[in-house]
Amino acid sequence: MRWQPLVNGRLAAPVEGVPVPAVGTDAEPARQAMRLLLEEVPAAYAGPLGRAIAAADLPMLCLLRKPLLEALVARHGELEGLRRVMRLDFLIRQSWPDAPVSRPIELE
């Protein structure tokens, strides 16, 4: 399996083997939610992530959740970062039920 860099070479994604959503699946709700979350992250993360999110399809948006989570953790801490990404995961699953995102968990 080959890997390709996603954002500034910090995250690599598999070129093959990523599940594919149905044709015509709308990525805009997830993209808009990610753009809103970018307003909460440090500027060093926002630029590269913003460009990657703007150009990504739904499978790539799923892979960009990790660097977005890292940026949210830097600003809000781990628990709040996870809460925000779990809300994003819910949006992604509405458009793509088989998306490779985290299963919902109870956070205290």
BELURDA-V227499 format. One record per pair of residues at least 12 apart in sequence whose ideal C-beta (glycine too) atoms are under 10 Angstrom apart, sorted by sequence separation. I is the first residue (numbers start at 1). GAP is how many residues later the second one is. D is the distance in Angstrom with one decimal. If there is no record, write none. Layout:
I;GAP;D / I;GAP;D
//
This chain:
2;12;7.6 / 3;12;6.7 / 37;12;9.2 / 38;12;5.5 / 52;12;5.7 / 69;12;5.4 / 72;12;5.5 / 73;12;9.4 / 89;12;4.1 / 1;13;5.4 / 2;13;4.4 / 3;13;9.8 / 68;13;8.7 / 69;13;7.2 / 72;13;6.8 / 88;13;8.2 / 89;13;5.5 / 1;14;7.0 / 2;14;7.0 / 35;14;9.6 / 53;14;9.8 / 88;14;9.8 / 89;14;8.5 / 90;14;7.4 / 1;15;5.6 / 34;15;8.0 / 35;15;7.2 / 38;15;7.2 / 49;15;6.8 / 52;15;7.9 / 53;15;8.0 / 69;15;8.2 / 86;15;8.9 / 89;15;7.5 / 1;16;6.1 / 34;16;8.9 / 37;16;9.4 / 52;16;9.5 / 68;16;8.7 / 69;16;4.8 / 72;16;9.8 / 85;16;8.6 / 86;16;6.8 / 68;17;6.8 / 69;17;9.9 / 85;17;7.5 / 86;17;9.5 / 34;18;9.6 / 35;18;6.5 / 49;18;5.9 / 86;18;6.4 / 34;19;5.0 / 35;19;8.1 / 48;19;8.1 / 49;19;6.1 / 66;19;8.9 / 69;19;9.1 / 86;19;7.5 / 33;20;9.9 / 34;20;9.6 / 65;20;5.8 / 68;20;7.7 / 82;20;8.5 / 32;21;9.7 / 49;21;9.5 / 86;21;7.4 / 31;22;6.0 / 34;22;8.8 / 45;22;7.1 / 49;22;6.5 / 30;23;9.1 / 31;23;7.6 / 45;23;8.0 / 48;23;9.7 / 65;23;6.6 / 82;23;8.2 / 31;24;9.9 / 65;24;7.3 / 83;24;5.9 / 31;25;7.3 / 45;25;7.4 / 46;25;7.4 / 82;25;6.2 / 27;26;9.8 / 30;26;9.2 / 31;26;9.5 / 41;26;9.6 / 45;26;3.6 / 62;26;9.6 / 31;27;8.6 / 34;27;6.6 / 41;27;7.4 / 44;27;8.4 / 45;27;8.8 / 61;27;8.9 / 62;27;8.7 / 65;27;8.1 / 80;27;9.3 / 30;28;6.6 / 33;28;9.4 / 37;28;9.9 / 40;28;10.0 / 41;28;10.0 / 79;28;6.2 / 27;29;7.4 / 29;29;9.9 / 41;29;8.9 / 42;29;6.5 / 45;29;7.1 / 78;29;10.0 / 79;29;8.1 / 27;30;5.9 / 28;30;9.6 / 31;30;6.3 / 34;30;7.1 / 38;30;7.5 / 41;30;3.7 / 42;30;9.8 / 44;30;8.8 / 45;30;8.7 / 61;30;9.9 / 62;30;6.2 / 27;31;4.1 / 30;31;5.1 / 34;31;8.2 / 37;31;6.2 / 40;31;8.3 / 41;31;6.1 / 61;31;7.0 / 25;32;8.9 / 26;32;8.2 / 27;32;9.0 / 30;32;8.2 / 37;32;9.4 / 40;32;6.6 / 41;32;9.4 / 42;32;5.7 / 25;33;5.7 / 27;33;8.8 / 31;33;9.8 / 38;33;7.8 / 41;33;7.0 / 42;33;6.1 / 69;33;9.6 / 25;34;9.7 / 27;34;5.9 / 30;34;9.6 / 34;34;6.2 / 37;34;8.3 / 38;34;9.5 / 41;34;5.6 / 58;34;7.3 / 61;34;9.7 / 62;34;8.0 / 65;34;9.8 / 27;35;9.8 / 30;35;9.3 / 33;35;10.0 / 37;35;6.5 / 40;35;5.8 / 41;35;9.0 / 61;35;9.6 / 65;35;9.6 / 21;36;8.4 / 22;36;9.9 / 40;36;7.1 / 65;36;6.8 / 8;37;9.8 / 20;37;9.5 / 21;37;5.1 / 58;37;6.6 / 59;37;8.4 / 62;37;5.5 / 63;37;8.4 / 65;37;8.3 / 7;38;8.8 / 10;38;8.6 / 20;38;8.9 / 21;38;6.8 / 37;38;9.9 / 58;38;5.8 / 61;38;9.1 / 62;38;5.7 / 8;39;9.7 / 20;39;6.6 / 62;39;5.8 / 7;40;9.9 / 8;40;5.2 / 19;40;7.2 / 40;40;9.6 / 41;40;9.5 / 59;40;8.1 / 61;40;9.9 / 7;41;4.9 / 8;41;9.4 / 11;41;9.2 / 18;41;4.9 / 21;41;9.3 / 40;41;9.6 / 58;41;7.5 / 59;41;8.1 / 6;42;9.3 / 7;42;6.1 / 18;42;8.5 / 6;43;9.5 / 19;43;8.8 / 7;44;8.3 / 8;44;9.0 / 18;44;7.9 / 37;44;9.5 / 40;44;7.8 / 7;45;5.0 / 18;45;7.5 / 6;46;6.2 / 7;46;9.4 / 13;46;8.6 / 13;47;7.1 / 37;47;6.0 / 36;48;9.6 / 37;48;8.2 / 13;49;9.4 / 14;49;8.7 / 6;50;8.7 / 13;50;4.7 / 37;50;9.0 / 12;51;9.2 / 13;51;8.9 / 33;51;9.2 / 34;51;9.7 / 37;51;6.9 / 11;52;7.2 / 36;52;9.5 / 11;53;7.8 / 13;53;9.7 / 6;54;7.4 / 33;54;7.4 / 34;54;6.6 / 11;55;6.0 / 33;55;5.3 / 7;56;9.6 / 10;56;9.4 / 11;56;5.4 / 33;56;10.0 / 6;57;6.1 / 7;57;7.2 / 10;57;6.6 / 33;57;9.5 / 34;57;9.2 / 6;58;6.5 / 30;58;6.7 / 33;58;5.2 / 34;58;9.6 / 7;59;9.5 / 8;59;8.8 / 11;59;8.9 / 29;59;9.8 / 30;59;9.2 / 32;59;8.8 / 33;59;8.6 / 6;60;8.8 / 7;60;5.3 / 10;60;8.7 / 30;60;10.0 / 31;60;9.8 / 6;61;7.2 / 7;61;9.6 / 30;61;5.3 / 29;62;5.3 / 30;62;4.9 / 29;63;8.3 / 30;63;9.6 / 30;64;8.8 / 27;65;8.8 / 29;65;7.2 / 30;65;6.5 / 29;66;6.2 / 30;66;8.6 / 25;67;10.0 / 28;67;8.8 / 26;68;9.6 / 27;68;7.0 / 26;69;5.6 / 27;69;8.6 / 30;69;9.0 / 25;70;5.3 / 26;70;9.4 / 21;71;9.3 / 25;71;5.5 / 30;71;9.8 / 25;72;10.0 / 22;73;9.2 / 21;74;7.1 / 22;74;7.6 / 25;74;9.5 / 21;75;4.1 / 22;75;9.4 / 20;76;9.1 / 21;76;9.0 / 22;76;9.1 / 19;77;8.3 / 21;77;7.6 / 20;78;9.0 / 21;78;7.2 / 19;79;5.6 / 19;80;7.3 / 19;81;5.8 / 18;82;7.1 / 17;83;9.9
//
